[in-house]
Structures are given as structure tokens and as C-alpha cells.
């Protein structure tokens, strides 16, 4: 299976829009259509963005198989990352800001402890 076939299949499986992917890549829909028609793979410069949009690894996008990976995250962290990736970009930026603020408040509360932890509000 060619990479472009895998992209088409993943778009369908994940309910993602080829139009939206084209917008993200800053290419016309006819460019992607040409890739499909001529069974040509997208240029390498687009692969990382395509894999990210489709929520797959570069290994999977290129070969159809996941490379063995070492797990450095917990299941909760994986769930959080999957939820984060499902958000629209604008909401991702807002969430990052909220998370940074929560971390800042936590760090401040740890600094201001008198033998026991208290949360600054």
C-alpha cells in the first residue's frame, strides 16, 4: 500500500477531512487529488504534519506498522494527550495557557508552605 493510500484510509477511518488537511498543509485540494490519481506520495516535508493530523506515528504513516516504542508515559498521560489532540487548535492554545497557570499556582503554593502545604487562591 502506498503512503497516499494509507492517508486516504486513515482520513476515512478517523472521520477527518481531506479539505482540513489541505488547509493545514497549505496546499490545494487538487494537489492531494493529483497525489491520489498518480499514486504519488506527498513530499517528505509534509509527512510529520500529516502524521500528526491523523494521530499516527511517522513509522505507521510510512510503513503501515508501528515501530516498537518505549513507554515513558502513564495511561492517564496518554489519555490526556489523546484528548488534547482531539481539540481544535484555538482550544489547544487556551488549554495550554490554563495548564501553565495551574502549574504556576501550584509552584507558588509549594513555595509558601509553613510545614504543611496550602493552596494559594
DSSP file (Angstrom, degrees, kcal/mol; ACC not computed):
  #  RESIDUE AA STRUCTURE BP1 BP2  ACC     N-H-->O    O-->H-N    N-H-->O    O-->H-N    TCO  KAPPA ALPHA  PHI   PSI    X-CA   Y-CA   Z-CA
    1    1 A X              0   0    0      0, 0.0     2,-0.1     0, 0.0     0, 0.0   0.000 360.0 360.0 360.0 133.3    0.0    0.0    0.0
    2    2 A X     >  -     0   0    0      1,-0.1     4,-2.0     4,-0.0     3,-0.3  -0.389 360.0-113.0 -75.9 157.9    1.3    3.4   -0.9
    3    3 A X  H  > S+     0   0    0      1,-0.2     4,-2.7     2,-0.2     5,-0.2   0.902 118.0  55.5 -58.6 -42.8    1.5    6.2    1.7
    4    4 A X  H  > S+     0   0    0      1,-0.2     4,-2.2     2,-0.2    -1,-0.2   0.861 106.8  51.1 -62.2 -33.9   -1.2    8.2   -0.1
    5    5 A X  H  > S+     0   0    0     -3,-0.3     4,-2.5     2,-0.2    -1,-0.2   0.908 109.7  49.8 -66.1 -41.8   -3.5    5.2    0.1
    6    6 A X  H  X S+     0   0    0     -4,-2.0     4,-2.8     2,-0.2    -2,-0.2   0.902 109.8  51.4 -63.2 -41.2   -2.8    4.9    3.8
    7    7 A X  H  X S+     0   0    0     -4,-2.7     4,-2.6     2,-0.2    -2,-0.2   0.943 111.1  47.3 -60.3 -48.3   -3.5    8.7    4.2
    8    8 A X  H  X S+     0   0    0     -4,-2.2     4,-1.9     1,-0.2    -2,-0.2   0.909 113.5  48.4 -59.8 -43.2   -6.9    8.3    2.4
    9    9 A X  H  X S+     0   0    0     -4,-2.5     4,-2.8     1,-0.2    -1,-0.2   0.909 112.2  48.3 -65.1 -43.0   -7.7    5.2    4.5
   10   10 A X  H  X S+     0   0    0     -4,-2.8     4,-2.6     2,-0.2     6,-0.3   0.880 107.7  55.2 -67.1 -38.0   -6.9    7.0    7.8
   11   11 A X  H  X>S+     0   0    0     -4,-2.6     5,-2.1    -5,-0.2     4,-0.5   0.936 113.2  42.8 -57.7 -45.5   -8.9   10.1    6.8
   12   12 A X  H ><5S+     0   0    0     -4,-1.9     3,-0.9     3,-0.2    -2,-0.2   0.940 114.9  48.5 -66.4 -48.9  -11.9    7.8    6.3
   13   13 A X  H 3<5S+     0   0    0     -4,-2.8    -2,-0.2     1,-0.2    -1,-0.2   0.873 117.7  40.6 -59.6 -39.8  -11.3    5.7    9.5
   14   14 A X  H 3<5S-     0   0    0     -4,-2.6    -1,-0.2    -5,-0.2    -2,-0.2   0.422 107.2-121.2 -94.1   1.3  -10.8    8.7   11.7
   15   15 A X  T <<5 +     0   0    0     -3,-0.9     2,-0.2    -4,-0.5    -3,-0.2   0.831  60.5 152.4  63.9  31.5  -13.6   10.8   10.2
   16   16 A X      < -     0   0    0     -5,-2.1     2,-0.5    -6,-0.3    -1,-0.2  -0.581  45.2-113.0 -95.1 159.0  -11.1   13.5    9.3
   17   17 A X     >  -     0   0    0     -2,-0.2     4,-2.1     1,-0.1     5,-0.1  -0.783   8.9-157.6 -98.7 127.7  -11.4   16.0    6.5
   18   18 A X  H  > S+     0   0    0     -2,-0.5     4,-2.5     2,-0.2     5,-0.2   0.861 100.3  57.2 -64.8 -35.4   -9.1   16.0    3.5
   19   19 A X  H  > S+     0   0    0      2,-0.2     4,-2.1     1,-0.2    -1,-0.2   0.932 107.0  46.7 -60.1 -46.9  -10.1   19.6    3.0
   20   20 A X  H  > S+     0   0    0      1,-0.2     4,-2.5     2,-0.2    -2,-0.2   0.900 111.0  52.1 -63.8 -41.4   -8.9   20.5    6.5
   21   21 A X  H  X S+     0   0    0     -4,-2.1     4,-2.5     1,-0.2    -1,-0.2   0.917 108.5  51.2 -60.8 -42.9   -5.6   18.6    6.0
   22   22 A X  H  X>S+     0   0    0     -4,-2.5     5,-2.4     1,-0.2     4,-0.9   0.896 109.4  50.7 -61.4 -40.3   -5.0   20.5    2.7
   23   23 A X  H ><5S+     0   0    0     -4,-2.1     3,-0.5     2,-0.2    -2,-0.2   0.927 110.8  48.3 -62.5 -44.7   -5.6   23.8    4.6
   24   24 A X  H 3<5S+     0   0    0     -4,-2.5    -2,-0.2     1,-0.2    -1,-0.2   0.894 115.2  44.6 -62.8 -40.3   -3.1   22.8    7.3
   25   25 A X  H 3<5S-     0   0    0     -4,-2.5    -1,-0.2    -5,-0.2    -2,-0.2   0.602 108.5-127.9 -78.3 -11.7   -0.5   21.8    4.7
   26   26 A X  T <<5 +     0   0    0     -4,-0.9     2,-0.3    -3,-0.5    -3,-0.2   0.926  66.9 124.7  59.5  47.6   -1.3   25.0    2.7
   27   27 A X      < -     0   0    0     -5,-2.4    -1,-0.3    -6,-0.1     2,-0.1  -0.883  64.5-103.7-127.4 161.9   -1.9   23.1   -0.5
   28   28 A X    >>  -     0   0    0     -2,-0.3     4,-1.3     1,-0.1     3,-0.7  -0.478  27.5-118.4 -81.5 158.2   -4.8   23.0   -2.9
   29   29 A X  H 3> S+     0   0    0      1,-0.2     4,-2.4     2,-0.2     5,-0.2   0.818 115.1  62.7 -64.7 -28.4   -7.2   20.1   -2.9
   30   30 A X  H 3> S+     0   0    0      1,-0.2     4,-2.4     2,-0.2    -1,-0.2   0.825  97.2  57.9 -66.9 -29.0   -6.2   19.4   -6.5
   31   31 A X  H <> S+     0   0    0     -3,-0.7     4,-2.0     2,-0.2    -1,-0.2   0.947 109.6  42.9 -63.3 -47.7   -2.6   18.8   -5.2
   32   32 A X  H  X S+     0   0    0     -4,-1.3     4,-2.1     1,-0.2    -2,-0.2   0.894 112.7  53.8 -65.7 -37.9   -3.8   16.0   -3.0
   33   33 A X  H  X S+     0   0    0     -4,-2.4     4,-2.9     1,-0.2    -1,-0.2   0.892 107.2  51.5 -61.9 -39.4   -6.1   14.7   -5.7
   34   34 A X  H  X S+     0   0    0     -4,-2.4     4,-2.8     2,-0.2     6,-0.3   0.900 106.6  53.7 -64.3 -41.1   -3.1   14.5   -8.0
   35   35 A X  H  <>S+     0   0    0     -4,-2.0     5,-2.4     1,-0.2     4,-0.5   0.925 113.1  44.1 -57.7 -43.5   -1.2   12.5   -5.5
   36   36 A X  H ><5S+     0   0    0     -4,-2.1     3,-0.7     3,-0.2    -2,-0.2   0.951 114.9  46.8 -66.9 -49.1   -4.1   10.1   -5.3
   37   37 A X  H 3<5S+     0   0    0     -4,-2.9    -2,-0.2     1,-0.3    -1,-0.2   0.909 120.4  37.5 -60.9 -44.9   -4.6    9.9   -9.1
   38   38 A X  T 3<5S-     0   0    0     -4,-2.8    -1,-0.3    -5,-0.2    -2,-0.2   0.438 106.6-126.1 -87.9   0.5   -0.9    9.4   -9.9
   39   39 A X  T < 5 +     0   0    0     -3,-0.7     2,-0.4    -4,-0.5    -3,-0.2   0.911  58.3 151.3  52.5  45.9   -0.4    7.2   -6.8
   40   40 A X      < -     0   0    0     -5,-2.4     2,-0.2    -6,-0.3    -1,-0.2  -0.836  44.4-123.4-105.9 144.9    2.5    9.6   -5.7
   41   41 A X        -     0   0    0     -2,-0.4     3,-0.1    -3,-0.1    -5,-0.0  -0.574  32.5 -99.6 -84.8 150.3    3.4   10.1   -2.1
   42   42 A X        -     0   0    0     -2,-0.2    -1,-0.1     1,-0.1     5,-0.1  -0.270  51.5 -86.7 -62.0 154.6    3.4   13.5   -0.6
   43   43 A X    >>  -     0   0    0      1,-0.1     3,-1.9    -3,-0.1     4,-0.5  -0.268  38.7-111.3 -60.1 152.3    6.8   15.2   -0.3
   44   44 A X  H >> S+     0   0    0      1,-0.3     3,-1.2     2,-0.2     4,-0.6   0.799 112.6  70.1 -56.4 -32.9    8.7   14.4    2.9
   45   45 A X  H 34 S+     0   0    0      1,-0.3     4,-0.3     2,-0.1    -1,-0.3   0.718 102.0  45.8 -61.7 -19.6    8.3   17.9    4.2
   46   46 A X  H <> S+     0   0    0     -3,-1.9     4,-2.5     1,-0.1    -1,-0.3   0.602  88.8  87.9 -95.6 -13.7    4.6   17.2    4.8
   47   47 A X  H <X S+     0   0    0     -3,-1.2     4,-2.8    -4,-0.5     5,-0.2   0.883  86.3  48.4 -60.5 -45.3    4.9   13.8    6.4
   48   48 A X  H  X S+     0   0    0     -4,-0.6     4,-2.3     1,-0.2    -1,-0.2   0.914 114.2  46.9 -63.4 -42.1    5.2   14.9   10.0
   49   49 A X  H  > S+     0   0    0     -4,-0.3     4,-2.6     2,-0.2    -1,-0.2   0.907 113.1  49.2 -65.7 -41.7    2.3   17.3    9.8
   50   50 A X  H  X S+     0   0    0     -4,-2.5     4,-2.3     2,-0.2    -2,-0.2   0.936 111.5  48.7 -62.8 -47.1    0.1   14.6    8.1
   51   51 A X  H  X>S+     0   0    0     -4,-2.8     5,-2.5    -5,-0.2     4,-0.8   0.913 112.6  48.8 -60.1 -43.1    1.0   12.0   10.7
   52   52 A X  H ><5S+     0   0    0     -4,-2.3     3,-0.8    -5,-0.2    -1,-0.2   0.933 110.7  49.8 -63.1 -46.3    0.2   14.5   13.5
   53   53 A X  H 3<5S+     0   0    0     -4,-2.6    -1,-0.2     1,-0.3    -2,-0.2   0.876 115.1  44.4 -60.0 -38.1   -3.1   15.4   11.9
   54   54 A X  H 3<5S-     0   0    0     -4,-2.3    -1,-0.3    -5,-0.2    -2,-0.2   0.532 110.8-122.6 -86.5  -6.1   -4.1   11.8   11.5
   55   55 A X  T <<5S+     0   0    0     -3,-0.8     2,-0.3    -4,-0.8    -3,-0.2   0.848  71.6 115.9  69.7  34.8   -2.9   10.9   15.0
   56   56 A X      < -     0   0    0     -5,-2.5    -1,-0.3    -6,-0.2    -2,-0.1  -0.852  67.4-100.9-128.2 165.5   -0.4    8.2   13.9
   57   57 A X     >  -     0   0    0     -2,-0.3     4,-2.4     1,-0.1     5,-0.2  -0.397  30.6-114.8 -79.2 162.1    3.4    7.9   14.1
   58   58 A X  H  > S+     0   0    0      2,-0.2     4,-2.7     1,-0.2     5,-0.2   0.882 118.4  58.0 -61.5 -37.8    5.6    8.6   11.1
   59   59 A X  H  >>S+     0   0    0      1,-0.2     4,-2.9     2,-0.2     6,-0.6   0.938 108.3  44.7 -57.0 -47.4    6.5    4.9   11.2
   60   60 A X  H  >5S+     0   0    0      1,-0.2     4,-2.2     3,-0.2    -2,-0.2   0.928 112.9  50.6 -65.4 -43.7    2.9    4.0   10.7
   61   61 A X  H  <5S+     0   0    0     -4,-2.4    -1,-0.2     1,-0.2    -2,-0.2   0.906 118.3  38.9 -59.5 -41.5    2.3    6.5    8.0
   62   62 A X  H  <5S+     0   0    0     -4,-2.7    -2,-0.2    -5,-0.2    -1,-0.2   0.868 135.9  13.4 -78.6 -37.7    5.4    5.4    6.1
   63   63 A X  H  <5S-     0   0    0     -4,-2.9    -3,-0.2     2,-0.3    -2,-0.2   0.628  90.0-119.0-117.6 -18.4    5.1    1.6    6.6
   64   64 A X  S  <<S+     0   0    0     -4,-2.2     2,-0.4    -5,-0.6    -4,-0.2   0.509  86.8  93.7  84.7   4.1    1.7    0.7    7.9
   65   65 A X  S    S-     0   0    0     -6,-0.6     2,-0.4    -5,-0.0    -2,-0.3  -0.977  75.1-124.9-129.7 143.5    3.4   -0.7   11.0
   66   66 A X        -     0   0    0     -2,-0.4     2,-0.2    -3,-0.1     3,-0.1  -0.711  26.6-128.6 -83.6 135.1    4.1    0.9   14.4
   67   67 A X        -     0   0    0     -2,-0.4    -7,-0.1     1,-0.1    -8,-0.1  -0.552  38.9 -90.5 -75.6 147.6    7.8    0.6   15.4
   68   68 A X        -     0   0    0     -2,-0.2     2,-0.4     1,-0.0    -1,-0.1  -0.382  53.2-164.3 -58.3 134.4    8.3   -0.7   18.9
   69   69 A X        -     0   0    0     -3,-0.1     2,-0.4    -2,-0.1    -1,-0.0  -0.924  21.1-122.3-125.6 149.7    8.3    2.1   21.3
   70   70 A X        -     0   0    0     -2,-0.4     2,-0.7     1,-0.0     0, 0.0  -0.752  31.0-128.5 -86.6 134.9    9.4    2.6   24.8
   71   71 A X        +     0   0    0     -2,-0.4    -1,-0.0     1,-0.2     3,-0.0  -0.754  39.3 159.9 -91.8 117.5    6.6    3.7   27.1
   72   72 A X        +     0   0    0     -2,-0.7     2,-0.3     2,-0.1    -1,-0.2   0.374  56.0  71.6-113.3   0.0    7.5    6.8   29.1
   73   73 A X  S    S-     0   0    0      1,-0.0     2,-0.1     2,-0.0    -2,-0.0  -0.809  76.9-118.8-117.4 158.2    4.0    8.0   29.9
   74   74 A X     >  -     0   0    0     -2,-0.3     4,-2.2     1,-0.1     5,-0.2  -0.395  34.3-105.5 -83.5 169.1    1.3    6.7   32.1
   75   75 A X  H  > S+     0   0    0      1,-0.2     4,-2.5     2,-0.2     5,-0.2   0.892 123.1  53.4 -62.2 -39.2   -2.1    5.6   30.8
   76   76 A X  H  > S+     0   0    0      1,-0.2     4,-2.5     2,-0.2    -1,-0.2   0.899 108.5  49.6 -62.6 -40.2   -3.6    8.8   32.2
   77   77 A X  H  > S+     0   0    0      2,-0.2     4,-2.5     1,-0.2    -2,-0.2   0.894 110.1  50.5 -66.2 -39.2   -1.0   10.9   30.4
   78   78 A X  H  X S+     0   0    0     -4,-2.2     4,-2.4     2,-0.2    -2,-0.2   0.917 111.1  49.0 -62.3 -43.2   -1.8    9.0   27.1
   79   79 A X  H  X S+     0   0    0     -4,-2.5     4,-2.4     2,-0.2    -2,-0.2   0.915 111.2  49.9 -62.2 -43.3   -5.5    9.7   27.6
   80   80 A X  H  X S+     0   0    0     -4,-2.5     4,-2.7     1,-0.2    -2,-0.2   0.911 111.0  49.1 -62.1 -43.0   -4.8   13.4   28.3
   81   81 A X  H  X S+     0   0    0     -4,-2.5     4,-2.6     2,-0.2    -1,-0.2   0.904 110.5  50.3 -64.3 -41.6   -2.6   13.6   25.1
   82   82 A X  H  X S+     0   0    0     -4,-2.4     4,-1.1     2,-0.2    -2,-0.2   0.914 112.7  46.8 -63.1 -42.6   -5.3   11.9   23.0
   83   83 A X  H  X S+     0   0    0     -4,-2.4     4,-0.5     2,-0.2     3,-0.5   0.918 111.4  51.9 -63.6 -43.2   -8.0   14.3   24.3
   84   84 A X  H >< S+     0   0    0     -4,-2.7     3,-1.4     1,-0.2    -2,-0.2   0.918 107.4  52.2 -59.1 -44.8   -5.7   17.3   23.7
   85   85 A X  H 3< S+     0   0    0     -4,-2.6    -1,-0.2     1,-0.3    -2,-0.2   0.753 102.7  60.1 -64.9 -23.5   -5.1   16.2   20.1
   86   86 A X  H 3< S+     0   0    0     -4,-1.1    -1,-0.3    -3,-0.5    -2,-0.2   0.622  88.1  95.3 -80.0 -11.4   -8.8   16.0   19.5
   87   87 A X  S << S-     0   0    0     -3,-1.4     2,-0.1    -4,-0.5    -3,-0.0  -0.446  85.4-105.5 -77.7 150.2   -9.2   19.7   20.4
   88   88 A X     >  -     0   0    0     -2,-0.1     4,-2.0     1,-0.1     3,-0.5  -0.426  39.0-105.8 -67.5 154.7   -9.3   22.4   17.7
   89   89 A X  H  > S+     0   0    0      1,-0.2     4,-2.1     2,-0.2     5,-0.2   0.861 118.5  54.7 -53.4 -43.6   -6.1   24.4   17.6
   90   90 A X  H  > S+     0   0    0      1,-0.2     4,-1.7     2,-0.2    -1,-0.2   0.912 110.3  46.3 -59.3 -42.9   -7.6   27.5   19.2
   91   91 A X  H  > S+     0   0    0     -3,-0.5     4,-2.7     1,-0.2    -1,-0.2   0.836 107.0  59.0 -69.9 -32.4   -8.8   25.5   22.2
   92   92 A X  H  X S+     0   0    0     -4,-2.0     4,-2.6     2,-0.2    -2,-0.2   0.940 106.5  47.7 -59.6 -46.4   -5.4   23.8   22.4
   93   93 A X  H  X S+     0   0    0     -4,-2.1     4,-1.9     1,-0.2    -1,-0.2   0.895 112.3  49.2 -63.2 -39.6   -3.7   27.1   22.9
   94   94 A X  H  X S+     0   0    0     -4,-1.7     4,-2.3    -5,-0.2    -1,-0.2   0.921 111.4  49.6 -64.0 -43.3   -6.3   28.1   25.6
   95   95 A X  H  X S+     0   0    0     -4,-2.7     4,-2.8     1,-0.2    -2,-0.2   0.900 107.8  53.3 -63.8 -41.7   -5.8   24.8   27.4
   96   96 A X  H  X S+     0   0    0     -4,-2.6     4,-2.6     1,-0.2    -1,-0.2   0.919 109.7  49.3 -59.5 -43.2   -2.0   25.2   27.4
   97   97 A X  H  X S+     0   0    0     -4,-1.9     4,-2.1     2,-0.2    -2,-0.2   0.916 111.8  48.1 -61.5 -43.6   -2.5   28.6   29.0
   98   98 A X  H  X S+     0   0    0     -4,-2.3     4,-2.2     1,-0.2    -2,-0.2   0.904 112.5  49.0 -63.9 -41.2   -4.8   27.2   31.6
   99   99 A X  H  X S+     0   0    0     -4,-2.8     4,-2.3     2,-0.2    -2,-0.2   0.899 109.8  51.1 -66.8 -41.1   -2.4   24.4   32.4
  100  100 A X  H  X S+     0   0    0     -4,-2.6     4,-2.4    -5,-0.2    -1,-0.2   0.907 110.5  49.8 -61.7 -41.3    0.6   26.7   32.7
  101  101 A X  H  X S+     0   0    0     -4,-2.1     4,-2.6     2,-0.2    -2,-0.2   0.909 109.8  50.5 -65.0 -41.9   -1.4   28.9   35.1
  102  102 A X  H  X S+     0   0    0     -4,-2.2     4,-2.2     1,-0.2    -1,-0.2   0.903 111.7  48.3 -62.1 -40.8   -2.4   25.8   37.2
  103  103 A X  H  X S+     0   0    0     -4,-2.3     4,-2.6     2,-0.2    -2,-0.2   0.888 111.1  50.7 -66.9 -38.9    1.3   24.8   37.3
  104  104 A X  H  X S+     0   0    0     -4,-2.4     4,-2.4     2,-0.2    -2,-0.2   0.931 110.6  48.5 -63.6 -46.1    2.3   28.3   38.3
  105  105 A X  H  X S+     0   0    0     -4,-2.6     4,-2.2     1,-0.2    15,-0.4   0.903 112.3  49.6 -61.4 -41.3   -0.3   28.4   41.1
  106  106 A X  H  X S+     0   0    0     -4,-2.2     4,-1.9     2,-0.2    -2,-0.2   0.935 110.2  49.7 -62.8 -45.9    0.9   25.0   42.3
  107  107 A X  H  X S+     0   0    0     -4,-2.6     4,-1.7     1,-0.2    -2,-0.2   0.895 111.6  49.4 -61.4 -40.1    4.6   26.1   42.3
  108  108 A X  H  X S+     0   0    0     -4,-2.4     4,-1.5     1,-0.2    -1,-0.2   0.890 108.3  53.0 -65.2 -39.7    3.7   29.2   44.3
  109  109 A X  H  < S+     0   0    0     -4,-2.2     9,-0.6     1,-0.2    -1,-0.2   0.861 108.2  50.7 -66.2 -33.6    1.7   27.2   46.8
  110  110 A X  H >< S+     0   0    0     -4,-1.9     3,-0.7     1,-0.2    -1,-0.2   0.870 108.1  53.3 -69.9 -36.5    4.7   24.9   47.4
  111  111 A X  H 3< S+     0   0    0     -4,-1.7     2,-0.5     1,-0.3    -1,-0.2   0.835 106.5  54.2 -65.0 -32.9    7.0   28.0   47.9
  112  112 A X  T 3< S+     0   0    0     -4,-1.5     2,-0.4     6,-0.2    -1,-0.3  -0.313  78.4 133.6-102.4  49.3    4.7   29.3   50.6
  113  113 A X    <   -     0   0    0     -3,-0.7     2,-0.3    -2,-0.5     4,-0.2  -0.793  39.8-164.4-101.7 143.7    4.5   26.4   52.9
  114  114 A X  S    S-     0   0    0      2,-1.1     3,-0.1    -2,-0.4    -2,-0.0  -0.581  80.0 -55.1-119.3  65.5    4.9   26.6   56.7
  115  115 A X  S    S+     0   0    0     -2,-0.3     2,-0.4     1,-0.0    -2,-0.1   0.092 132.8  57.0  85.8 -26.1    5.4   22.9   57.4
  116  116 A X  S    S-     0   0    0      2,-0.0    -2,-1.1     0, 0.0     2,-0.2  -0.986  90.0-107.8-136.8 150.4    2.2   22.0   55.7
  117  117 A X        +     0   0    0     -2,-0.4     2,-0.3    -4,-0.2    -7,-0.1  -0.516  35.6 177.5 -79.6 139.5    1.1   22.6   52.2
  118  118 A X        -     0   0    0     -9,-0.6     2,-0.5    -2,-0.2    -6,-0.2  -0.982  26.7-122.1-137.8 152.6   -1.6   25.1   51.4
  119  119 A X        -     0   0    0     -2,-0.3     2,-0.4    -9,-0.0   -13,-0.1  -0.810  18.8-139.5 -98.2 127.9   -3.1   26.2   48.1
  120  120 A X              0   0    0     -2,-0.5   -11,-0.1   -15,-0.4   -12,-0.1  -0.679 360.0 360.0 -81.7 137.7   -3.0   29.9   47.2
  121  121 A X              0   0    0     -2,-0.4    -1,-0.1   -12,-0.0   -16,-0.0   0.375 360.0 360.0-113.4 360.0   -6.1   31.1   45.5
